[in-house]
Amino acid sequence: MRSLPEPVLAALRAQLQIRAGMLQAGARRVGWKVAASIPGVEDHLGSGGRVFGYLTSATELMPGQEGPPGRTAQLCAETELAIKLEHALAAGADREAAAAAIGGLGVALELVDVGAGSSMHEVIAGNVYHQAVAFHFPSPAVRSVPSPLSAWLTIGQTSFHTESDVDVAAVVVEMANMLGSVGEQLQAGDRIIAGSLLHQPITANRSAAAGIAGLGDVSCRTAP
């Protein structure tokens, strides 16, 4: 498990300070997000370098709900694989322990504002563009899906499709290690959104739906 460079760590610590204030103000812990293609991150972590963001009840939407509130600069909708943990997992865990910690897979629809922040530190501290997220987890729980994943994103009447490989255990291991670098740990009940499978701009007052074959779909509507 390698340590993160100090500029990245400083930005993540600033992010977690904001998260701590939200939790103290009454927001509920929901989980974490994998964040890729963040300006400046690859300069420190190399090609494909990723960081994390946090998820709380302050930005969680119920399926079909309208959001996010407030102004955004460049709002986009994303289809993501969602992972629900059944057990806690510490940094340094192996793939087998990560796989055993997974309680179910689902689909997430995340709304992000890619116009938020102009530097690496601002983007990471500002929670890596996150604005809102809605989840769907099938019942009974699904713990594995065929590879590659078949995913779609519908905005208004326009649909986008892709197939993508996602190494679920590797995502959980990576998140556990990133959190461990700043003194955090994955807990039972945490949800992880594993990174964008589809990413498309969306305007105000539009419907969006995200789906993954075998896991169902979830929708929301952007605020006017």
C-alpha positions in Angstrom: 0.0 0.0 0.0 1.7 3.2 -1.2 1.2 6.5 0.6 -0.3 9.5 -1.3 1.8 12.6 -2.1 1.4 15.5 0.3 -0.5 17.8 -2.0 -3.1 15.1 -2.6 -3.2 14.3 1.1 -3.7 18.0 2.0 -6.6 18.3 -0.4 -8.2 15.1 1.0 -7.8 16.3 4.6 -9.5 19.6 3.7 -12.3 17.6 2.1 -12.8 15.5 5.2 -12.9 18.7 7.4 -15.9 19.8 5.4 -17.5 16.4 5.7 -17.0 16.4 9.4 -18.8 19.7 9.7 -21.7 18.3 7.7 -21.9 15.2 9.9 -21.9 17.4 13.0 -24.7 19.4 11.5 -26.9 16.3 11.2 -26.1 14.7 7.9 -25.8 10.9 7.9 -22.8 9.0 6.7 -23.6 7.2 3.4 -20.3 6.3 1.9 -17.7 7.2 -0.7 -17.0 7.8 -4.4 -14.1 7.0 -6.6 -13.0 10.0 -8.6 -11.0 9.8 -11.8 -9.8 12.4 -14.4 -9.4 15.1 -11.8 -7.1 17.9 -13.0 -3.6 17.7 -11.5 -4.1 14.3 -9.9 -2.2 12.4 -12.5 0.8 14.8 -12.1 1.2 13.3 -8.6 -0.2 9.8 -8.9 0.6 8.9 -12.5 -1.7 7.8 -15.4 -5.1 6.7 -14.1 -4.5 8.2 -10.7 -7.7 8.4 -8.6 -8.9 10.0 -5.4 -12.0 9.7 -3.3 -15.0 11.9 -2.4 -17.7 11.4 0.3 -21.4 10.7 0.2 -23.8 11.8 2.9 -27.6 12.0 3.3 -27.3 15.8 2.6 -26.9 15.0 -1.1 -28.7 11.6 -1.4 -31.8 11.6 -3.6 -34.6 9.1 -3.3 -35.4 7.5 -6.7 -37.4 10.0 -8.9 -36.6 12.9 -6.6 -35.5 16.4 -7.9 -32.1 17.8 -7.3 -29.5 19.1 -6.7 -30.6 22.4 -5.1 -28.7 25.6 -5.9 -26.7 26.9 -8.8 -24.4 24.7 -10.9 -21.9 25.7 -13.7 -21.6 22.5 -15.8 -24.0 19.9 -14.5 -23.5 16.3 -15.8 -25.2 13.0 -15.1 -23.3 9.7 -14.6 -24.1 6.0 -14.5 -22.0 4.2 -11.9 -21.8 0.8 -10.3 -22.8 1.0 -6.6 -21.2 -1.3 -4.0 -22.8 -1.9 -0.5 -20.5 -3.2 2.2 -21.7 -5.8 4.7 -18.6 -5.7 6.8 -15.9 -3.1 7.8 -12.6 -3.2 5.9 -9.3 -1.7 6.9 -6.4 -0.5 4.8 -4.1 -3.3 3.6 -6.9 -5.8 3.1 -6.5 -8.3 0.3 -8.9 -9.0 -2.6 -10.4 -12.0 -0.8 -11.3 -9.9 2.3 -12.7 -7.2 0.1 -14.9 -9.6 -1.8 -16.2 -11.1 1.5 -17.1 -7.6 2.8 -19.4 -6.9 -0.2 -23.1 -7.2 0.7 -24.6 -6.3 -2.6 -24.2 -4.5 -5.9 -26.5 -1.9 -7.4 -26.7 1.1 -9.7 -26.1 4.8 -8.9 -27.1 8.0 -10.8 -24.7 10.7 -9.8 -25.0 14.4 -10.6 -21.7 16.3 -10.8 -20.8 19.9 -11.5 -17.5 19.7 -13.5 -17.3 23.5 -13.5 -16.7 23.6 -9.7 -13.1 24.4 -8.7 -10.2 25.6 -10.8 -7.3 23.8 -9.1 -6.6 20.3 -7.9 -6.9 21.3 -4.3 -10.2 23.2 -4.9 -11.7 20.3 -6.8 -10.7 17.6 -4.2 -11.6 19.7 -1.2 -14.9 20.6 -2.8 -15.8 16.9 -3.0 -14.6 16.1 -6.5 -17.6 17.7 -8.3 -20.3 15.8 -6.4 -23.7 17.3 -6.2 -26.2 14.5 -5.7 -26.6 10.7 -6.0 -29.6 8.3 -6.2 -29.2 4.5 -5.7 -31.0 1.3 -6.6 -30.0 -2.0 -5.0 -32.0 -5.1 -6.1 -33.7 -7.4 -3.6 -32.6 -10.1 -3.0 -29.0 -8.8 -3.0 -26.9 -9.4 -6.1 -23.2 -9.9 -5.3 -21.8 -10.5 -8.8 -22.6 -9.4 -12.3 -21.3 -10.6 -15.7 -18.3 -8.9 -17.2 -18.3 -6.6 -19.0 -21.1 -4.6 -17.4 -23.8 -3.4 -19.8 -24.8 0.1 -18.7 -27.0 2.9 -20.0 -27.9 6.5 -19.2 -31.0 8.2 -20.5 -31.4 12.0 -20.5 -34.8 13.1 -21.6 -35.5 11.0 -24.7 -31.9 10.3 -25.5 -30.1 7.1 -24.4 -26.4 6.3 -24.2 -25.0 2.8 -23.8 -21.6 1.3 -23.0 -19.9 -2.0 -21.9 -17.2 -1.8 -19.3 -15.1 -4.1 -17.1 -15.2 -3.2 -13.4 -13.0 -5.2 -10.9 -15.3 -4.8 -7.9 -12.9 -6.3 -5.3 -10.1 -4.0 -6.6 -12.3 -1.0 -6.2 -13.0 -1.8 -2.6 -9.3 -2.5 -1.9 -8.3 0.8 -3.5 -10.9 2.7 -1.5 -9.9 1.1 1.8 -6.2 2.0 1.1 -7.0 5.6 0.1 -9.1 6.1 3.2 -6.4 4.5 5.4 -3.9 7.1 4.2 -6.0 9.9 5.9 -7.0 7.9 9.0 -10.4 6.8 7.8 -11.8 3.3 7.3 -14.6 1.6 5.4 -17.5 0.7 7.7 -20.3 -1.8 7.5 -23.2 -0.2 5.6 -21.0 2.1 3.5 -21.8 2.5 -0.1 -19.2 3.1 -2.7 -19.8 4.4 -6.2 -17.1 3.0 -8.4 -16.5 5.7 -11.0 -18.3 6.9 -14.1 -19.4 4.4 -16.7 -21.3 7.0 -18.7 -21.0 10.8 -18.3 -23.2 13.3 -20.2 -24.2 16.9 -19.7 -27.6 17.6 -18.4 -29.6 20.9 -18.2 -32.1 22.1 -15.6 -35.5 20.5 -15.3 -34.6 17.3 -17.2 -35.2 13.7 -16.3 -32.3 11.2 -16.1 -32.2 7.5 -15.6 -29.1 5.2 -15.1 -29.2 1.5 -15.4 -26.9 -1.6 -15.4 -28.0 -5.0 -16.8 -28.9 -7.4 -13.9 -29.0 -4.5 -11.4 -32.0 -2.4 -12.5 -32.2 1.3 -12.9 -32.7 4.5 -10.9 -34.0 8.0 -12.0 -34.1 11.6 -10.9 -34.9 15.0 -12.3 -32.7 18.0 -12.2 -34.1 21.1 -10.4 -35.5 24.0 -12.5 
